[in-house]
Amino acid sequence: MTSIAATLGIRERLRQRVLPHHEAWRRQDEYAGGCLCDGCGERSTSARASYEVDFSPDVTPQSVKLHRARVKIWQYEGESPPIS
Ligand SMILES: [Zn+2]
């Protein structure tokens, strides 16, 4: 998948509210193997690890899983502040 396709996919998911625009509450910096990435729908593997990003309780969805490469795109497209 090219980064342009990934960007368009994430933009669409933001529009459909599959991915929230909200600032991340916390990020689980761990390998979430076997889970599907909410940014592109592909499975995460040890080579393409994912972050689990949680949001505050008033946000829907309350947590998403994203490939590491997708987190930056989502933050940029969603105009979210960077996760420190
Ligand atoms: Zn992905």
PDB file of the backbone (N, CA, C, O) and the ligand in Angstrom, with CONECT records:
HET     ZN  A 101       1
ATOM      1  N   MET A   1       0.851  -1.201   0.000  1.00  0.00           N
ATOM      2  CA  MET A   1       0.000   0.000   0.000  1.00  0.00           C
ATOM      3  C   MET A   1       0.885   1.248   0.000  1.00  0.00           C
ATOM      4  O   MET A   1       1.799   1.361   0.817  1.00  0.00           O
ATOM      5  N   THR A   2       0.624   2.158  -0.887  1.00  0.00           N
ATOM      6  CA  THR A   2       1.407   3.389  -0.923  1.00  0.00           C
ATOM      7  C   THR A   2       0.965   4.334   0.193  1.00  0.00           C
ATOM      8  O   THR A   2      -0.119   4.179   0.755  1.00  0.00           O
ATOM      9  N   SER A   3       1.796   5.291   0.501  1.00  0.00           N
ATOM     10  CA  SER A   3       1.430   6.218   1.570  1.00  0.00           C
ATOM     11  C   SER A   3       0.256   7.099   1.142  1.00  0.00           C
ATOM     12  O   SER A   3      -0.524   7.548   1.982  1.00  0.00           O
ATOM     13  N   ILE A   4       0.131   7.344  -0.160  1.00  0.00           N
ATOM     14  CA  ILE A   4      -1.005   8.149  -0.630  1.00  0.00           C
ATOM     15  C   ILE A   4      -2.301   7.379  -0.407  1.00  0.00           C
ATOM     16  O   ILE A   4      -3.295   7.941   0.054  1.00  0.00           O
ATOM     17  N   ALA A   5      -2.281   6.100  -0.734  1.00  0.00           N
ATOM     18  CA  ALA A   5      -3.474   5.270  -0.506  1.00  0.00           C
ATOM     19  C   ALA A   5      -3.787   5.199   0.981  1.00  0.00           C
ATOM     20  O   ALA A   5      -4.951   5.243   1.380  1.00  0.00           O
ATOM     21  N   ALA A   6      -2.748   5.088   1.798  1.00  0.00           N
ATOM     22  CA  ALA A   6      -2.952   5.039   3.250  1.00  0.00           C
ATOM     23  C   ALA A   6      -3.562   6.343   3.746  1.00  0.00           C
ATOM     24  O   ALA A   6      -4.470   6.337   4.578  1.00  0.00           O
ATOM     25  N   THR A   7      -3.056   7.460   3.230  1.00  0.00           N
ATOM     26  CA  THR A   7      -3.570   8.764   3.641  1.00  0.00           C
ATOM     27  C   THR A   7      -5.037   8.917   3.263  1.00  0.00           C
ATOM     28  O   THR A   7      -5.852   9.386   4.058  1.00  0.00           O
ATOM     29  N   LEU A   8      -5.360   8.515   2.039  1.00  0.00           N
ATOM     30  CA  LEU A   8      -6.753   8.619   1.599  1.00  0.00           C
ATOM     31  C   LEU A   8      -7.656   7.709   2.420  1.00  0.00           C
ATOM     32  O   LEU A   8      -8.790   8.069   2.736  1.00  0.00           O
ATOM     33  N   GLY A   9      -7.149   6.530   2.762  1.00  0.00           N
ATOM     34  CA  GLY A   9      -7.935   5.602   3.563  1.00  0.00           C
ATOM     35  C   GLY A   9      -8.210   6.158   4.944  1.00  0.00           C
ATOM     36  O   GLY A   9      -9.322   6.039   5.459  1.00  0.00           O
ATOM     37  N   ILE A  10      -7.204   6.761   5.541  1.00  0.00           N
ATOM     38  CA  ILE A  10      -7.369   7.328   6.882  1.00  0.00           C
ATOM     39  C   ILE A  10      -8.288   8.544   6.827  1.00  0.00           C
ATOM     40  O   ILE A  10      -9.102   8.756   7.727  1.00  0.00           O
ATOM     41  N   ARG A  11      -8.155   9.341   5.769  1.00  0.00           N
ATOM     42  CA  ARG A  11      -9.027  10.509   5.617  1.00  0.00           C
ATOM     43  C   ARG A  11     -10.490  10.057   5.559  1.00  0.00           C
ATOM     44  O   ARG A  11     -11.371  10.658   6.174  1.00  0.00           O
ATOM     45  N   GLU A  12     -10.717   8.990   4.806  1.00  0.00           N
ATOM     46  CA  GLU A  12     -12.078   8.463   4.678  1.00  0.00           C
ATOM     47  C   GLU A  12     -12.588   7.936   6.018  1.00  0.00           C
ATOM     48  O   GLU A  12     -13.749   8.143   6.372  1.00  0.00           O
ATOM     49  N   ARG A  13     -11.718   7.258   6.756  1.00  0.00           N
ATOM     50  CA  ARG A  13     -12.132   6.716   8.058  1.00  0.00           C
ATOM     51  C   ARG A  13     -12.395   7.836   9.059  1.00  0.00           C
ATOM     52  O   ARG A  13     -13.263   7.700   9.921  1.00  0.00           O
ATOM     53  N   LEU A  14     -11.663   8.930   8.956  1.00  0.00           N
ATOM     54  CA  LEU A  14     -11.940  10.091   9.803  1.00  0.00           C
ATOM     55  C   LEU A  14     -13.314  10.663   9.459  1.00  0.00           C
ATOM     56  O   LEU A  14     -14.084  11.041  10.341  1.00  0.00           O
ATOM     57  N   ARG A  15     -13.603  10.718   8.164  1.00  0.00           N
ATOM     58  CA  ARG A  15     -14.880  11.263   7.721  1.00  0.00           C
ATOM     59  C   ARG A  15     -16.027  10.388   8.209  1.00  0.00           C
ATOM     60  O   ARG A  15     -17.085  10.890   8.588  1.00  0.00           O
ATOM     61  N   GLN A  16     -15.810   9.084   8.198  1.00  0.00           N
ATOM     62  CA  GLN A  16     -16.852   8.152   8.630  1.00  0.00           C
ATOM     63  C   GLN A  16     -16.875   7.976  10.148  1.00  0.00           C
ATOM     64  O   GLN A  16     -17.680   7.213  10.683  1.00  0.00           O
ATOM     65  N   ARG A  17     -15.987   8.686  10.830  1.00  0.00           N
ATOM     66  CA  ARG A  17     -15.895   8.612  12.301  1.00  0.00           C
ATOM     67  C   ARG A  17     -15.444   7.230  12.782  1.00  0.00           C
ATOM     68  O   ARG A  17     -15.645   6.880  13.945  1.00  0.00           O
ATOM     69  N   VAL A  18     -14.837   6.449  11.890  1.00  0.00           N
ATOM     70  CA  VAL A  18     -14.231   5.198  12.339  1.00  0.00           C
ATOM     71  C   VAL A  18     -13.001   5.538  13.171  1.00  0.00           C
ATOM     72  O   VAL A  18     -12.705   4.879  14.168  1.00  0.00           O
ATOM     73  N   LEU A  19     -12.297   6.569  12.746  1.00  0.00           N
ATOM     74  CA  LEU A  19     -11.179   7.097  13.521  1.00  0.00           C
ATOM     75  C   LEU A  19     -11.592   8.445  14.088  1.00  0.00           C
ATOM     76  O   LEU A  19     -12.153   9.272  13.368  1.00  0.00           O
ATOM     77  N   PRO A  20     -11.323   8.679  15.366  1.00  0.00           N
ATOM     78  CA  PRO A  20     -11.709   9.953  15.972  1.00  0.00           C
ATOM     79  C   PRO A  20     -10.735  11.078  15.634  1.00  0.00           C
ATOM     80  O   PRO A  20      -9.573  10.839  15.303  1.00  0.00           O
ATOM     81  N   HIS A  21     -11.231  12.296  15.726  1.00  0.00           N
ATOM     82  CA  HIS A  21     -10.397  13.481  15.537  1.00  0.00           C
ATOM     83  C   HIS A  21      -9.751  13.915  16.846  1.00  0.00           C
ATOM     84  O   HIS A  21      -8.919  14.821  16.871  1.00  0.00           O
ATOM     85  N   HIS A  22     -10.141  13.265  17.919  1.00  0.00           N
ATOM     86  CA  HIS A  22      -9.745  13.750  19.235  1.00  0.00           C
ATOM     87  C   HIS A  22      -8.288  13.462  19.549  1.00  0.00           C
ATOM     88  O   HIS A  22      -7.645  12.585  18.973  1.00  0.00           O
ATOM     89  N   GLU A  23      -7.820  14.236  20.474  1.00  0.00           N
ATOM     90  CA  GLU A  23      -6.471  14.020  20.981  1.00  0.00           C
ATOM     91  C   GLU A  23      -6.412  12.684  21.720  1.00  0.00           C
ATOM     92  O   GLU A  23      -7.312  12.331  22.482  1.00  0.00           O
ATOM     93  N   ALA A  24      -5.331  11.958  21.469  1.00  0.00           N
ATOM     94  CA  ALA A  24      -5.176  10.675  22.140  1.00  0.00           C
ATOM     95  C   ALA A  24      -4.976  10.885  23.632  1.00  0.00           C
ATOM     96  O   ALA A  24      -4.297  11.815  24.066  1.00  0.00           O
ATOM     97  N   TRP A  25      -5.576  10.009  24.391  1.00  0.00           N
ATOM     98  CA  TRP A  25      -5.479  10.078  25.849  1.00  0.00           C
ATOM     99  C   TRP A  25      -4.215   9.358  26.292  1.00  0.00           C
ATOM    100  O   TRP A  25      -3.465   9.851  27.135  1.00  0.00           O
ATOM    101  N   ARG A  26      -3.993   8.200  25.719  1.00  0.00           N
ATOM    102  CA  ARG A  26      -2.775   7.464  26.011  1.00  0.00           C
ATOM    103  C   ARG A  26      -2.517   6.497  24.854  1.00  0.00           C
ATOM    104  O   ARG A  26      -3.411   6.147  24.084  1.00  0.00           O
ATOM    105  N   ARG A  27      -1.290   6.097  24.772  1.00  0.00           N
ATOM    106  CA  ARG A  27      -0.919   5.186  23.700  1.00  0.00           C
ATOM    107  C   ARG A  27      -0.189   4.005  24.298  1.00  0.00           C
ATOM    108  O   ARG A  27       0.805   4.166  25.005  1.00  0.00           O
ATOM    109  N   GLN A  28      -0.685   2.829  24.011  1.00  0.00           N
ATOM    110  CA  GLN A  28      -0.024   1.626  24.475  1.00  0.00           C
ATOM    111  C   GLN A  28       1.065   1.304  23.463  1.00  0.00           C
ATOM    112  O   GLN A  28       0.802   0.900  22.331  1.00  0.00           O
ATOM    113  N   ASP A  29       2.260   1.493  23.904  1.00  0.00           N
ATOM    114  CA  ASP A  29       3.384   1.292  23.001  1.00  0.00           C
ATOM    115  C   ASP A  29       3.781  -0.177  23.037  1.00  0.00           C
ATOM    116  O   ASP A  29       4.790  -0.549  23.636  1.00  0.00           O
ATOM    117  N   GLU A  30       2.984  -0.987  22.397  1.00  0.00           N
ATOM    118  CA  GLU A  30       3.272  -2.408  22.447  1.00  0.00           C
ATOM    119  C   GLU A  30       2.826  -3.080  21.174  1.00  0.00           C
ATOM    120  O   GLU A  30       1.983  -2.579  20.429  1.00  0.00           O
ATOM    121  N   TYR A  31       3.407  -4.201  20.958  1.00  0.00           N
ATOM    122  CA  TYR A  31       3.061  -5.002  19.796  1.00  0.00           C
ATOM    123  C   TYR A  31       1.703  -5.641  20.006  1.00  0.00           C
ATOM    124  O   TYR A  31       1.498  -6.418  20.939  1.00  0.00           O
ATOM    125  N   ALA A  32       0.797  -5.306  19.136  1.00  0.00           N
ATOM    126  CA  ALA A  32      -0.543  -5.863  19.216  1.00  0.00           C
ATOM    127  C   ALA A  32      -0.725  -6.815  18.049  1.00  0.00           C
ATOM    128  O   ALA A  32      -1.469  -6.531  17.111  1.00  0.00           O
ATOM    129  N   GLY A  33      -0.056  -7.917  18.114  1.00  0.00           N
ATOM    130  CA  GLY A  33      -0.019  -8.845  16.994  1.00  0.00           C
ATOM    131  C   GLY A  33      -1.364  -9.476  16.701  1.00  0.00           C
ATOM    132  O   GLY A  33      -2.119  -9.806  17.616  1.00  0.00           O
ATOM    133  N   GLY A  34      -1.657  -9.640  15.431  1.00  0.00           N
ATOM    134  CA  GLY A  34      -2.864 -10.319  15.020  1.00  0.00           C
ATOM    135  C   GLY A  34      -4.082  -9.429  14.952  1.00  0.00           C
ATOM    136  O   GLY A  34      -5.122  -9.845  14.443  1.00  0.00           O
ATOM    137  N   CYS A  35      -3.976  -8.215  15.453  1.00  0.00           N
ATOM    138  CA  CYS A  35      -5.112  -7.311  15.413  1.00  0.00           C
ATOM    139  C   CYS A  35      -5.164  -6.610  14.061  1.00  0.00           C
ATOM    140  O   CYS A  35      -4.155  -6.460  13.372  1.00  0.00           O
ATOM    141  N   LEU A  36      -6.356  -6.194  13.713  1.00  0.00           N
ATOM    142  CA  LEU A  36      -6.506  -5.463  12.473  1.00  0.00           C
ATOM    143  C   LEU A  36      -6.285  -3.976  12.735  1.00  0.00           C
ATOM    144  O   LEU A  36      -6.751  -3.418  13.728  1.00  0.00           O
ATOM    145  N   CYS A  37      -5.563  -3.363  11.815  1.00  0.00           N
ATOM    146  CA  CYS A  37      -5.295  -1.931  11.909  1.00  0.00           C
ATOM    147  C   CYS A  37      -6.555  -1.153  11.527  1.00  0.00           C
ATOM    148  O   CYS A  37      -7.154  -1.405  10.482  1.00  0.00           O
ATOM    149  N   ASP A  38      -6.951  -0.208  12.381  1.00  0.00           N
ATOM    150  CA  ASP A  38      -8.124   0.608  12.081  1.00  0.00           C
ATOM    151  C   ASP A  38      -7.828   1.669  11.030  1.00  0.00           C
ATOM    152  O   ASP A  38      -8.736   2.340  10.541  1.00  0.00           O
ATOM    153  N   GLY A  39      -6.566   1.813  10.689  1.00  0.00           N
ATOM    154  CA  GLY A  39      -6.199   2.799   9.673  1.00  0.00           C
ATOM    155  C   GLY A  39      -6.255   2.246   8.267  1.00  0.00           C
ATOM    156  O   GLY A  39      -6.557   2.975   7.322  1.00  0.00           O
ATOM    157  N   CYS A  40      -5.967   0.962   8.117  1.00  0.00           N
ATOM    158  CA  CYS A  40      -5.930   0.396   6.765  1.00  0.00           C
ATOM    159  C   CYS A  40      -6.601  -0.952   6.666  1.00  0.00           C
ATOM    160  O   CYS A  40      -6.743  -1.483   5.564  1.00  0.00           O
ATOM    161  N   GLY A  41      -7.020  -1.528   7.782  1.00  0.00           N
ATOM    162  CA  GLY A  41      -7.720  -2.797   7.741  1.00  0.00           C
ATOM    163  C   GLY A  41      -6.824  -4.003   7.594  1.00  0.00           C
ATOM    164  O   GLY A  41      -7.304  -5.136   7.554  1.00  0.00           O
ATOM    165  N   GLU A  42      -5.516  -3.771   7.514  1.00  0.00           N
ATOM    166  CA  GLU A  42      -4.595  -4.890   7.385  1.00  0.00           C
ATOM    167  C   GLU A  42      -4.159  -5.368   8.766  1.00  0.00           C
ATOM    168  O   GLU A  42      -4.183  -4.627   9.748  1.00  0.00           O
ATOM    169  N   ARG A  43      -3.759  -6.641   8.798  1.00  0.00           N
ATOM    170  CA  ARG A  43      -3.361  -7.240  10.056  1.00  0.00           C
ATOM    171  C   ARG A  43      -1.983  -6.721  10.478  1.00  0.00           C
ATOM    172  O   ARG A  43      -1.102  -6.512   9.644  1.00  0.00           O
ATOM    173  N   SER A  44      -1.821  -6.523  11.754  1.00  0.00           N
ATOM    174  CA  SER A  44      -0.499  -6.143  12.233  1.00  0.00           C
ATOM    175  C   SER A  44       0.319  -7.398  12.479  1.00  0.00           C
ATOM    176  O   SER A  44      -0.212  -8.430  12.890  1.00  0.00           O
ATOM    177  N   THR A  45       1.586  -7.302  12.228  1.00  0.00           N
ATOM    178  CA  THR A  45       2.506  -8.422  12.416  1.00  0.00           C
ATOM    179  C   THR A  45       3.685  -7.930  13.239  1.00  0.00           C
ATOM    180  O   THR A  45       3.765  -6.749  13.578  1.00  0.00           O
ATOM    181  N   SER A  46       4.589  -8.827  13.557  1.00  0.00           N
ATOM    182  CA  SER A  46       5.764  -8.394  14.307  1.00  0.00           C
ATOM    183  C   SER A  46       6.593  -7.407  13.497  1.00  0.00           C
ATOM    184  O   SER A  46       7.262  -6.540  14.059  1.00  0.00           O
ATOM    185  N   ALA A  47       6.546  -7.543  12.178  1.00  0.00           N
ATOM    186  CA  ALA A  47       7.289  -6.619  11.332  1.00  0.00           C
ATOM    187  C   ALA A  47       6.570  -5.285  11.182  1.00  0.00           C
ATOM    188  O   ALA A  47       7.197  -4.253  10.944  1.00  0.00           O
ATOM    189  N   ARG A  48       5.248  -5.317  11.324  1.00  0.00           N
ATOM    190  CA  ARG A  48       4.474  -4.080  11.199  1.00  0.00           C
ATOM    191  C   ARG A  48       3.640  -3.957  12.457  1.00  0.00           C
ATOM    192  O   ARG A  48       2.431  -4.189  12.444  1.00  0.00           O
ATOM    193  N   ALA A  49       4.292  -3.595  13.529  1.00  0.00           N
ATOM    194  CA  ALA A  49       3.626  -3.520  14.824  1.00  0.00           C
ATOM    195  C   ALA A  49       2.631  -2.368  14.850  1.00  0.00           C
ATOM    196  O   ALA A  49       2.694  -1.437  14.048  1.00  0.00           O
ATOM    197  N   SER A  50       1.721  -2.468  15.791  1.00  0.00           N
ATOM    198  CA  SER A  50       0.688  -1.455  15.927  1.00  0.00           C
ATOM    199  C   SER A  50       0.758  -0.802  17.287  1.00  0.00           C
ATOM    200  O   SER A  50       1.286  -1.365  18.246  1.00  0.00           O
ATOM    201  N   TYR A  51       0.221   0.384  17.348  1.00  0.00           N
ATOM    202  CA  TYR A  51      -0.049   1.047  18.607  1.00  0.00           C
ATOM    203  C   TYR A  51      -1.532   0.917  18.897  1.00  0.00           C
ATOM    204  O   TYR A  51      -2.369   0.976  17.996  1.00  0.00           O
ATOM    205  N   GLU A  52      -1.835   0.742  20.158  1.00  0.00           N
ATOM    206  CA  GLU A  52      -3.221   0.880  20.572  1.00  0.00           C
ATOM    207  C   GLU A  52      -3.357   2.273  21.154  1.00  0.00           C
ATOM    208  O   GLU A  52      -2.683   2.622  22.123  1.00  0.00           O
ATOM    209  N   VAL A  53      -4.232   3.063  20.559  1.00  0.00           N
ATOM    210  CA  VAL A  53      -4.414   4.447  20.993  1.00  0.00           C
ATOM    211  C   VAL A  53      -5.772   4.553  21.680  1.00  0.00           C
ATOM    212  O   VAL A  53      -6.807   4.242  21.089  1.00  0.00           O
ATOM    213  N   ASP A  54      -5.753   4.993  22.923  1.00  0.00           N
ATOM    214  CA  ASP A  54      -6.990   5.144  23.688  1.00  0.00           C
ATOM    215  C   ASP A  54      -7.368   6.622  23.780  1.00  0.00           C
ATOM    216  O   ASP A  54      -6.517   7.509  23.732  1.00  0.00           O
ATOM    217  N   PHE A  55      -8.666   6.851  23.913  1.00  0.00           N
ATOM    218  CA  PHE A  55      -9.180   8.207  24.027  1.00  0.00           C
ATOM    219  C   PHE A  55      -9.934   8.360  25.331  1.00  0.00           C
ATOM    220  O   PHE A  55     -10.258   7.375  25.994  1.00  0.00           O
ATOM    221  N   SER A  56     -10.207   9.588  25.690  1.00  0.00           N
ATOM    222  CA  SER A  56     -10.937   9.820  26.931  1.00  0.00           C
ATOM    223  C   SER A  56     -12.340   9.212  26.806  1.00  0.00           C
ATOM    224  O   SER A  56     -12.840   9.021  25.698  1.00  0.00           O
ATOM    225  N   PRO A  57     -12.979   8.906  27.958  1.00  0.00           N
ATOM    226  CA  PRO A  57     -14.211   8.109  27.949  1.00  0.00           C
ATOM    227  C   PRO A  57     -15.372   8.720  27.168  1.00  0.00           C
ATOM    228  O   PRO A  57     -16.309   8.004  26.816  1.00  0.00           O
ATOM    229  N   ASP A  58     -15.337  10.016  26.892  1.00  0.00           N
ATOM    230  CA  ASP A  58     -16.456  10.622  26.164  1.00  0.00           C
ATOM    231  C   ASP A  58     -16.290  10.532  24.652  1.00  0.00           C
ATOM    232  O   ASP A  58     -17.138  11.020  23.905  1.00  0.00           O
ATOM    233  N   VAL A  59     -15.207   9.913  24.197  1.00  0.00           N
ATOM    234  CA  VAL A  59     -14.921   9.826  22.771  1.00  0.00           C
ATOM    235  C   VAL A  59     -15.335   8.456  22.244  1.00  0.00           C
ATOM    236  O   VAL A  59     -15.113   7.434  22.895  1.00  0.00           O
ATOM    237  N   THR A  60     -15.934   8.449  21.070  1.00  0.00           N
ATOM    238  CA  THR A  60     -16.269   7.199  20.397  1.00  0.00           C
ATOM    239  C   THR A  60     -15.547   7.152  19.058  1.00  0.00           C
ATOM    240  O   THR A  60     -15.616   8.145  18.333  1.00  0.00           O
ATOM    241  N   PRO A  61     -14.875   6.108  18.678  1.00  0.00           N
ATOM    242  CA  PRO A  61     -14.565   4.938  19.510  1.00  0.00           C
ATOM    243  C   PRO A  61     -13.567   5.271  20.596  1.00  0.00           C
ATOM    244  O   PRO A  61     -12.842   6.263  20.516  1.00  0.00           O
ATOM    245  N   GLN A  62     -13.541   4.431  21.604  1.00  0.00           N
ATOM    246  CA  GLN A  62     -12.684   4.753  22.738  1.00  0.00           C
ATOM    247  C   GLN A  62     -11.255   4.298  22.540  1.00  0.00           C
ATOM    248  O   GLN A  62     -10.351   4.767  23.232  1.00  0.00           O
ATOM    249  N   SER A  63     -11.042   3.398  21.610  1.00  0.00           N
ATOM    250  CA  SER A  63      -9.670   3.016  21.321  1.00  0.00           C
ATOM    251  C   SER A  63      -9.564   2.489  19.898  1.00  0.00           C
ATOM    252  O   SER A  63     -10.488   1.858  19.386  1.00  0.00           O
ATOM    253  N   VAL A  64      -8.445   2.749  19.279  1.00  0.00           N
ATOM    254  CA  VAL A  64      -8.188   2.243  17.934  1.00  0.00           C
ATOM    255  C   VAL A  64      -6.802   1.621  17.915  1.00  0.00           C
ATOM    256  O   VAL A  64      -5.950   1.923  18.751  1.00  0.00           O
ATOM    257  N   LYS A  65      -6.600   0.758  16.952  1.00  0.00           N
ATOM    258  CA  LYS A  65      -5.279   0.190  16.743  1.00  0.00           C
ATOM    259  C   LYS A  65      -4.774   0.668  15.396  1.00  0.00           C
ATOM    260  O   LYS A  65      -5.487   0.625  14.393  1.00  0.00           O
ATOM    261  N   LEU A  66      -3.552   1.115  15.391  1.00  0.00           N
ATOM    262  CA  LEU A  66      -2.978   1.663  14.161  1.00  0.00           C
ATOM    263  C   LEU A  66      -1.558   1.155  13.986  1.00  0.00           C
ATOM    264  O   LEU A  66      -0.785   1.085  14.942  1.00  0.00           O
ATOM    265  N   HIS A  67      -1.228   0.802  12.751  1.00  0.00           N
ATOM    266  CA  HIS A  67       0.177   0.565  12.458  1.00  0.00           C
ATOM    267  C   HIS A  67       0.979   1.814  12.815  1.00  0.00           C
ATOM    268  O   HIS A  67       0.479   2.936  12.728  1.00  0.00           O
ATOM    269  N   ARG A  68       2.207   1.603  13.212  1.00  0.00           N
ATOM    270  CA  ARG A  68       3.024   2.770  13.596  1.00  0.00           C
ATOM    271  C   ARG A  68       3.082   3.808  12.488  1.00  0.00           C
ATOM    272  O   ARG A  68       3.007   5.010  12.746  1.00  0.00           O
ATOM    273  N   ALA A  69       3.214   3.341  11.263  1.00  0.00           N
ATOM    274  CA  ALA A  69       3.303   4.274  10.145  1.00  0.00           C
ATOM    275  C   ALA A  69       1.995   5.031   9.952  1.00  0.00           C
ATOM    276  O   ALA A  69       1.986   6.131   9.401  1.00  0.00           O
ATOM    277  N   ARG A  70       0.890   4.441  10.406  1.00  0.00           N
ATOM    278  CA  ARG A  70      -0.415   5.085  10.211  1.00  0.00           C
ATOM    279  C   ARG A  70      -0.688   6.118  11.288  1.00  0.00           C
ATOM    280  O   ARG A  70      -1.477   7.036  11.066  1.00  0.00           O
ATOM    281  N   VAL A  71      -0.062   5.995  12.442  1.00  0.00           N
ATOM    282  CA  VAL A  71      -0.326   6.926  13.536  1.00  0.00           C
ATOM    283  C   VAL A  71       0.016   8.350  13.112  1.00  0.00           C
ATOM    284  O   VAL A  71      -0.735   9.286  13.386  1.00  0.00           O
ATOM    285  N   LYS A  72       1.138   8.504  12.450  1.00  0.00           N
ATOM    286  CA  LYS A  72       1.560   9.844  12.024  1.00  0.00           C
ATOM    287  C   LYS A  72       0.582  10.426  11.013  1.00  0.00           C
ATOM    288  O   LYS A  72       0.250  11.611  11.059  1.00  0.00           O
ATOM    289  N   ILE A  73       0.125   9.574  10.100  1.00  0.00           N
ATOM    290  CA  ILE A  73      -0.822  10.046   9.085  1.00  0.00           C
ATOM    291  C   ILE A  73      -2.123  10.460   9.752  1.00  0.00           C
ATOM    292  O   ILE A  73      -2.696  11.503   9.437  1.00  0.00           O
ATOM    293  N   TRP A  74      -2.580   9.625  10.679  1.00  0.00           N
ATOM    294  CA  TRP A  74      -3.833   9.946  11.369  1.00  0.00           C
ATOM    295  C   TRP A  74      -3.705  11.263  12.146  1.00  0.00           C
ATOM    296  O   TRP A  74      -4.615  12.091  12.129  1.00  0.00           O
ATOM    297  N   GLN A  75      -2.563  11.446  12.828  1.00  0.00           N
ATOM    298  CA  GLN A  75      -2.384  12.680  13.597  1.00  0.00           C
ATOM    299  C   GLN A  75      -2.382  13.889  12.668  1.00  0.00           C
ATOM    300  O   GLN A  75      -2.939  14.939  12.990  1.00  0.00           O
ATOM    301  N   TYR A  76      -1.752  13.725  11.519  1.00  0.00           N
ATOM    302  CA  TYR A  76      -1.679  14.836  10.574  1.00  0.00           C
ATOM    303  C   TYR A  76      -3.056  15.119   9.974  1.00  0.00           C
ATOM    304  O   TYR A  76      -3.508  16.263   9.928  1.00  0.00           O
ATOM    305  N   GLU A  77      -3.710  14.051   9.518  1.00  0.00           N
ATOM    306  CA  GLU A  77      -4.999  14.220   8.861  1.00  0.00           C
ATOM    307  C   GLU A  77      -6.082  14.647   9.852  1.00  0.00           C
ATOM    308  O   GLU A  77      -6.981  15.411   9.501  1.00  0.00           O
ATOM    309  N   GLY A  78      -5.998  14.163  11.063  1.00  0.00           N
ATOM    310  CA  GLY A  78      -6.982  14.504  12.066  1.00  0.00           C
ATOM    311  C   GLY A  78      -6.644  15.792  12.799  1.00  0.00           C
ATOM    312  O   GLY A  78      -7.391  16.239  13.670  1.00  0.00           O
ATOM    313  N   GLU A  79      -5.495  16.392  12.432  1.00  0.00           N
ATOM    314  CA  GLU A  79      -5.020  17.615  13.081  1.00  0.00           C
ATOM    315  C   GLU A  79      -4.972  17.459  14.590  1.00  0.00           C
ATOM    316  O   GLU A  79      -5.287  18.384  15.339  1.00  0.00           O
ATOM    317  N   SER A  80      -4.579  16.292  15.013  1.00  0.00           N
ATOM    318  CA  SER A  80      -4.418  16.045  16.439  1.00  0.00           C
ATOM    319  C   SER A  80      -3.029  16.482  16.868  1.00  0.00           C
ATOM    320  O   SER A  80      -2.081  16.405  16.087  1.00  0.00           O
ATOM    321  N   PRO A  81      -2.910  16.933  18.088  1.00  0.00           N
ATOM    322  CA  PRO A  81      -1.575  17.230  18.592  1.00  0.00           C
ATOM    323  C   PRO A  81      -0.739  15.956  18.651  1.00  0.00           C
ATOM    324  O   PRO A  81      -1.276  14.880  18.914  1.00  0.00           O
ATOM    325  N   PRO A  82       0.542  16.059  18.414  1.00  0.00           N
ATOM    326  CA  PRO A  82       1.372  14.862  18.453  1.00  0.00           C
ATOM    327  C   PRO A  82       1.359  14.199  19.826  1.00  0.00           C
ATOM    328  O   PRO A  82       1.256  14.871  20.852  1.00  0.00           O
ATOM    329  N   ILE A  83       1.463  12.888  19.830  1.00  0.00           N
ATOM    330  CA  ILE A  83       1.553  12.151  21.077  1.00  0.00           C
ATOM    331  C   ILE A  83       3.000  12.189  21.551  1.00  0.00           C
ATOM    332  O   ILE A  83       3.916  11.835  20.808  1.00  0.00           O
ATOM    333  N   SER A  84       3.191  12.610  22.758  1.00  0.00           N
ATOM    334  CA  SER A  84       4.569  12.685  23.252  1.00  0.00           C
ATOM    335  C   SER A  84       4.901  11.414  23.994  1.00  0.00           C
ATOM    336  O   SER A  84       6.016  11.265  24.494  1.00  0.00           O
TER     337      SER A  84
HETATM  338 ZN    ZN A 101      -2.523  -0.176   9.024  1.00  0.00          ZN2+
END
